[in-house]
């Protein structure tokens, strides 16, 4: 009898190459997805079940039960998107499947717990605290100054993050125990992506954000460029190993964000911001496969099936990678009315995903996937990639009109 593996999936694009990771002919591979994500379900799926939200555990559990009645109890349950990690873990526990449990994800999903672990380890990070009430935030601001950052403890893609300028601004916010407060830090943010084997970080890259994830929610662009400064890379690499080791002794793919600034001794100061026990979003999975020759998504997939990923130590990659997103041109869902592909532009991207005139940009939960345009870059230096991104920004145009509900 074939094994039954269930995948909880919400992407339209092929962020994960599921058929490469698991033989869909030798296994009954079933998918639980959304009306948008169904376009990303590969041929060869044994069955597909549609839900409204893949992070609604009751809705997803009901579909797991339905699929189990047809194909047998699942031998594995996989959920790779950050917002679905705990759902997948809870269902693995319930159905007795191998792979990470809910407890493994708590310090990577609850940012208040996460920061507490880093603080207890004596590692550098901005001051933080609970933000369940205005009084807690006011007390924090009295000690650390305005502005402050108030954010959800467990959202992704900067959803719900607010820079609070003063007490009057604070009075307009609704607060509860699901939120936390953090000191505002005006340093450059880098993201570090890689694989931790439970003892050491085996493969990783560090990239400087262009713009910020928070400002991207208000429009404009977001991107990053991998770093080629050896001293900064050394500082970030050392800090990354300390941060990840403090949070877990289990293997994991990770997406870490850190503040980086020049230090008084001429080196670099690296402070913890936050981290996810998952592969980074945006174009990161594609860049790792196409530029660095390693599939972080495969590693994450195999870990969730209780397997040990195969991974070589860091290699001297010939090229650096970069990516850039252009925000949705109108409130989603929207109808694209103008779009100018730039593939072939010199300097420019080596890959792009732009919508055609007449396509609809959906109001889907995978925030960084469904945007005005997505571009990938490679080059021998950081400066070379930055030049290509800037040239792409100058030439790419996109426009749309919102689609009003019936």
C-alpha positions as CSV (number, residue, x, y, z in Angstrom):
1,X,0.0,0.0,0.0
2,X,1.3,3.5,-0.9
3,X,2.3,5.9,1.8
4,X,0.0,8.8,2.3
5,X,1.7,12.2,2.7
6,X,-0.4,15.4,3.1
7,X,1.0,18.8,2.2
8,X,-0.6,22.0,3.4
9,X,0.2,24.5,0.7
10,X,-0.8,28.1,-0.2
11,X,1.6,29.3,-2.9
12,X,0.7,29.7,-6.6
13,X,4.4,29.8,-7.6
14,X,6.8,26.9,-7.2
15,X,8.6,28.1,-4.0
16,X,8.9,24.4,-3.2
17,X,9.5,21.8,-5.8
18,X,7.4,19.1,-4.2
19,X,7.7,16.5,-7.0
20,X,11.5,16.8,-6.8
21,X,11.3,16.0,-3.0
22,X,8.8,13.1,-3.1
23,X,7.8,10.7,-5.8
24,X,4.2,11.3,-6.5
25,X,3.8,8.0,-8.3
26,X,5.1,5.8,-5.5
27,X,3.3,7.8,-2.8
28,X,-0.3,9.1,-2.4
29,X,0.5,12.8,-2.0
30,X,-2.5,14.9,-1.2
31,X,-2.7,18.7,-0.9
32,X,-4.8,21.0,1.3
33,X,-4.8,24.4,-0.3
34,X,-6.7,27.5,-1.2
35,X,-8.5,28.7,-4.3
36,X,-5.3,30.6,-5.2
37,X,-2.8,28.0,-4.1
38,X,-4.5,25.3,-6.2
39,X,-2.7,26.6,-9.3
40,X,0.6,25.6,-7.6
41,X,-0.5,22.0,-6.9
42,X,1.7,19.8,-9.1
43,X,0.4,17.1,-11.6
44,X,0.4,13.7,-9.9
45,X,-1.3,14.8,-6.7
46,X,-3.5,12.0,-5.5
47,X,-6.2,14.5,-4.4
48,X,-6.6,18.1,-3.5
49,X,-8.8,19.6,-0.8
50,X,-9.7,23.3,-0.8
51,X,-10.0,25.4,2.4
52,X,-10.5,29.1,2.9
53,X,-7.5,29.5,5.2
54,X,-4.6,27.1,5.5
55,X,-3.9,28.5,9.0
56,X,-7.4,27.6,10.3
57,X,-6.7,24.4,12.2
58,X,-10.3,23.2,12.4
59,X,-10.8,23.7,8.7
60,X,-7.5,22.0,7.8
61,X,-8.0,19.1,10.3
62,X,-11.4,18.3,8.8
63,X,-9.7,18.0,5.4
64,X,-6.9,15.8,6.8
65,X,-9.6,13.5,8.2
66,X,-11.4,13.3,4.8
67,X,-8.2,12.5,3.0
68,X,-7.2,9.9,5.5
69,X,-10.5,8.2,5.0
70,X,-9.6,7.8,1.3
71,X,-5.9,7.1,1.4
72,X,-5.2,6.0,4.9
73,X,-3.7,7.7,8.0
74,X,-1.0,10.1,6.8
75,X,2.5,9.0,7.3
76,X,3.7,12.6,7.0
77,X,2.2,16.1,7.2
78,X,4.2,19.0,5.7
79,X,3.5,22.8,6.0
80,X,6.3,25.1,4.9
81,X,4.7,28.6,4.9
82,X,5.5,30.4,8.2
83,X,1.9,31.0,9.1
84,X,1.1,27.3,8.7
85,X,4.1,25.9,10.7
86,X,2.2,25.4,13.9
87,X,-0.8,24.0,12.2
88,X,1.3,21.4,10.5
89,X,3.1,20.6,13.8
90,X,-0.1,20.2,15.8
91,X,-1.6,17.9,13.2
92,X,1.7,15.8,13.1
93,X,1.3,15.4,16.8
94,X,-2.4,14.5,16.5
95,X,-1.9,11.9,13.8
96,X,1.4,10.5,15.1
97,X,3.5,11.6,12.2
98,X,7.3,12.2,12.5
99,X,8.8,15.7,12.3
100,X,8.9,18.9,14.5
101,X,6.3,19.4,17.2
102,X,4.6,22.6,18.2
103,X,7.1,23.2,21.0
104,X,9.9,23.4,18.5
105,X,8.2,26.4,16.8
106,X,7.1,28.4,19.9
107,X,10.4,30.3,20.3
108,X,10.4,31.0,16.6
109,X,6.8,32.2,16.4
110,X,6.1,34.0,19.6
111,X,8.4,37.1,19.4
112,X,8.0,37.9,23.1
113,X,9.2,34.4,24.0
114,X,11.9,34.6,21.3
115,X,13.4,37.9,22.6
116,X,13.3,36.5,26.1
117,X,15.4,33.5,25.1
118,X,17.9,35.8,23.4
119,X,18.1,38.1,26.4
120,X,18.5,35.2,28.8
121,X,21.4,34.0,26.7
122,X,23.1,37.4,27.2
123,X,23.0,38.3,23.5
124,X,22.5,41.8,22.1
125,X,19.0,42.9,21.1
126,X,16.8,46.1,21.5
127,X,14.9,46.5,24.7
128,X,11.4,44.9,24.5
129,X,8.4,44.1,26.7
130,X,4.7,43.2,26.6
131,X,2.2,45.7,25.1
132,X,-1.1,44.4,26.4
133,X,-2.1,47.8,27.7
134,X,-1.3,51.5,27.0
135,X,0.2,51.8,30.5
136,X,2.8,49.1,29.7
137,X,3.8,50.9,26.5
138,X,3.9,54.4,28.2
139,X,6.1,53.0,31.0
140,X,8.4,51.4,28.3
141,X,8.6,54.7,26.4
142,X,9.3,56.7,29.5
143,X,12.4,54.4,30.0
144,X,13.5,54.0,26.4
145,X,12.1,57.0,24.6
146,X,9.8,57.6,21.6
147,X,9.2,56.3,19.0
148,X,8.7,52.7,19.9
149,X,7.7,49.7,17.8
150,X,4.4,47.9,18.7
151,X,3.8,44.7,16.8
152,X,2.0,41.4,17.0
153,X,3.8,38.6,18.7
154,X,3.2,36.0,16.0
155,X,2.3,37.6,12.6
156,X,4.5,37.6,9.5
157,X,5.5,40.0,6.7
158,X,5.3,43.0,9.1
159,X,1.5,42.7,9.4
160,X,0.2,44.9,12.2
161,X,3.6,46.5,12.9
162,X,3.3,50.2,13.9
163,X,5.9,52.8,14.7
164,X,4.3,54.7,17.6
165,X,5.5,58.3,17.7
166,X,4.0,59.5,20.9
167,X,1.3,59.0,23.6
168,X,-1.4,60.6,21.4
169,X,-0.6,58.1,18.6
170,X,-0.6,55.3,21.2
171,X,-4.1,56.3,22.3
172,X,-5.5,55.4,18.8
173,X,-4.3,51.8,19.0
174,X,-6.1,48.7,20.2
175,X,-3.8,46.7,22.5
176,X,-4.1,43.2,24.0
177,X,-1.8,40.4,25.2
178,X,-1.1,39.4,21.6
179,X,1.2,42.4,21.1
180,X,4.6,43.5,22.2
181,X,6.7,46.7,22.3
182,X,10.3,47.2,21.2
183,X,12.8,50.0,21.2
184,X,13.0,51.7,17.8
185,X,16.5,51.1,16.3
186,X,17.5,53.1,13.2
187,X,20.2,50.7,12.0
188,X,20.5,48.8,8.7
189,X,18.6,45.5,8.7
190,X,20.2,42.4,7.2
191,X,18.5,39.0,6.7
192,X,20.5,35.8,7.1
193,X,19.2,32.6,5.5
194,X,20.6,29.1,5.9
195,X,20.5,25.7,7.5
196,X,21.4,24.8,11.1
197,X,22.1,21.1,11.8
198,X,21.4,21.3,15.6
199,X,25.1,22.1,16.4
200,X,26.3,24.5,13.8
201,X,25.2,26.7,10.9
202,X,26.2,24.8,7.8
203,X,25.2,26.9,4.8
204,X,24.2,30.6,5.1
205,X,24.1,33.9,3.3
206,X,23.7,37.5,4.6
207,X,22.0,40.2,2.6
208,X,21.3,43.9,3.2
209,X,17.7,45.0,2.9
210,X,16.9,47.8,0.5
211,X,14.0,49.7,2.1
212,X,12.2,47.9,4.9
213,X,9.5,45.2,5.1
214,X,7.4,47.6,7.1
215,X,7.6,50.5,4.6
216,X,6.9,48.0,1.8
217,X,3.4,47.5,3.2
218,X,2.8,51.2,2.4
219,X,4.0,50.9,-1.2
220,X,7.2,51.2,-3.2
221,X,9.9,48.6,-3.4
222,X,11.5,46.0,-1.2
223,X,14.7,44.2,-2.0
224,X,18.0,42.9,-0.7
225,X,21.6,42.3,-1.9
226,X,23.9,39.7,-0.6
227,X,26.9,41.2,1.2
228,X,30.5,41.1,0.0
229,X,32.2,42.8,2.9
230,X,34.4,40.1,4.6
231,X,34.6,41.8,8.0
232,X,30.8,42.4,8.2
233,X,30.2,38.9,7.0
234,X,32.4,37.5,9.8
235,X,30.6,39.6,12.4
236,X,27.1,38.5,11.1
237,X,28.2,34.9,10.8
238,X,29.4,34.7,14.4
239,X,26.3,36.4,15.7
240,X,24.0,34.1,13.6
241,X,25.6,31.0,15.2
242,X,25.0,32.4,18.7
243,X,21.4,33.5,18.0
244,X,20.3,30.2,16.4
245,X,22.0,28.0,19.0
246,X,20.4,29.9,21.8
247,X,16.9,29.2,20.4
248,X,17.2,25.5,19.5
249,X,19.3,22.4,19.4
250,X,17.3,20.8,16.7
251,X,18.0,21.0,12.9
252,X,16.1,23.8,11.1
253,X,16.2,26.0,8.1
254,X,16.1,29.6,9.2
255,X,15.4,33.2,8.2
256,X,17.0,35.6,10.6
257,X,16.8,39.4,10.7
258,X,19.5,41.5,12.5
259,X,20.5,45.1,12.9
260,X,24.0,45.9,11.8
261,X,25.9,49.1,12.5
262,X,29.6,50.1,12.7
263,X,31.1,49.5,16.1
264,X,33.4,51.8,18.1
265,X,36.3,49.4,17.6
266,X,36.1,49.6,13.9
267,X,34.2,46.3,13.5
268,X,30.5,45.8,13.4
269,X,27.8,45.6,16.0
270,X,25.1,43.0,15.3
271,X,21.8,43.0,17.2
272,X,19.0,40.4,17.1
273,X,15.7,41.5,15.5
274,X,13.7,38.3,14.9
275,X,13.9,34.9,13.3
276,X,11.7,32.2,11.7
277,X,12.3,28.5,11.7
278,X,11.6,28.3,8.0
279,X,13.0,29.3,4.6
280,X,12.9,33.0,3.8
281,X,10.1,34.4,1.6
282,X,10.2,36.7,-1.4
283,X,12.6,35.3,-4.0
284,X,15.0,33.6,-1.5
285,X,14.0,30.0,-2.3
286,X,14.6,30.6,-6.0
287,X,17.9,32.4,-5.5
288,X,19.3,29.6,-3.3
289,X,18.4,27.0,-6.0
290,X,19.5,29.0,-9.0
291,X,22.5,30.9,-7.8
292,X,23.8,28.9,-4.8
293,X,22.9,25.4,-6.0
294,X,21.2,24.3,-2.8
295,X,17.5,23.9,-2.1
296,X,16.6,25.2,1.4
297,X,13.0,24.2,0.8
298,X,14.0,20.6,0.3
299,X,15.8,20.7,3.6
300,X,12.8,22.1,5.4
301,X,10.5,19.6,3.6
302,X,12.7,16.6,4.6
303,X,12.9,17.8,8.3
304,X,9.1,17.9,8.5
305,X,9.0,14.2,7.4
306,X,11.5,13.3,10.1
307,X,14.4,12.9,7.6
308,X,18.0,14.2,7.8
309,X,18.7,16.6,4.9
310,X,21.9,16.1,2.9
311,X,24.0,19.3,3.1
312,X,27.5,20.2,2.2
313,X,29.5,22.7,4.1
314,X,29.7,26.3,2.7
315,X,31.2,26.6,-0.7
316,X,32.7,29.5,-2.4
317,X,29.8,30.5,-4.7
318,X,30.9,32.3,-7.8
319,X,28.0,34.8,-7.7
320,X,26.1,36.8,-5.2
321,X,22.3,37.1,-5.4
322,X,19.7,39.8,-4.9
323,X,16.0,40.3,-5.3
324,X,13.5,43.1,-5.6
325,X,9.7,43.4,-5.3
326,X,7.4,46.2,-6.5
327,X,4.4,46.6,-4.3
328,X,0.8,46.0,-5.5
329,X,-0.2,49.0,-7.7
330,X,-3.7,49.1,-6.2
331,X,-5.7,47.6,-3.4
332,X,-5.9,43.9,-4.0
333,X,-7.7,42.2,-5.7
334,X,-7.0,44.5,-8.7
335,X,-6.9,44.3,-12.5
336,X,-3.6,45.0,-14.1
337,X,-3.9,47.8,-16.7
338,X,-0.2,48.4,-17.4
339,X,2.9,46.2,-17.1
340,X,6.3,46.5,-18.7
341,X,8.5,43.3,-18.6
342,X,12.2,44.2,-18.3
343,X,13.9,40.8,-18.8
344,X,16.9,41.5,-21.1
345,X,17.5,45.0,-19.6
346,X,21.2,45.7,-19.1
347,X,22.0,45.8,-16.3
348,X,18.9,44.1,-15.0
349,X,17.4,40.9,-13.6
350,X,18.1,37.4,-14.8
351,X,14.5,36.3,-13.9
352,X,11.2,38.1,-13.4
353,X,7.6,37.5,-12.6
354,X,5.4,40.3,-13.9
355,X,1.7,40.2,-14.6
356,X,0.2,40.7,-18.0
357,X,-2.4,43.4,-18.7
358,X,-5.8,41.8,-17.9
359,X,-4.5,39.5,-15.2
360,X,-6.0,39.8,-11.7
361,X,-3.7,40.3,-8.7
362,X,-5.5,38.3,-6.0
363,X,-5.9,39.3,-2.4
364,X,-4.1,36.2,-1.2
365,X,-2.5,35.5,2.1
366,X,1.0,34.9,0.6
367,X,1.8,38.6,0.8
368,X,5.2,38.7,-0.9
369,X,4.2,36.5,-3.7
370,X,1.2,38.5,-5.0
371,X,2.8,41.9,-5.7
372,X,3.2,44.2,-8.7
373,X,6.4,42.6,-9.9
374,X,9.1,40.2,-8.7
375,X,12.8,40.2,-9.9
376,X,15.9,38.1,-9.3
377,X,19.5,39.3,-9.8
378,X,23.0,37.8,-9.7
379,X,26.4,39.4,-9.9
380,X,30.0,39.1,-8.8
381,X,29.7,42.1,-6.4
382,X,27.1,43.7,-4.2
383,X,27.5,47.0,-6.1
384,X,26.9,45.3,-9.4
385,X,23.6,43.9,-8.2
386,X,22.5,47.3,-6.7
387,X,23.1,48.9,-10.0
388,X,20.9,46.3,-11.8
389,X,18.2,46.8,-9.2
390,X,18.3,50.6,-9.6
391,X,18.1,50.3,-13.3
392,X,15.1,47.9,-13.1
393,X,13.3,50.3,-10.8
394,X,13.8,53.1,-13.4
395,X,12.3,51.1,-16.2
396,X,9.6,48.9,-14.7
397,X,6.1,50.2,-14.8
398,X,2.9,48.7,-13.4
399,X,-0.6,50.0,-12.9
400,X,-4.0,48.5,-11.9
401,X,-7.5,49.3,-10.9
402,X,-9.2,47.8,-7.8
403,X,-11.9,45.2,-8.3
404,X,-14.8,46.1,-6.1
405,X,-16.7,43.1,-4.5
406,X,-20.1,42.2,-6.0
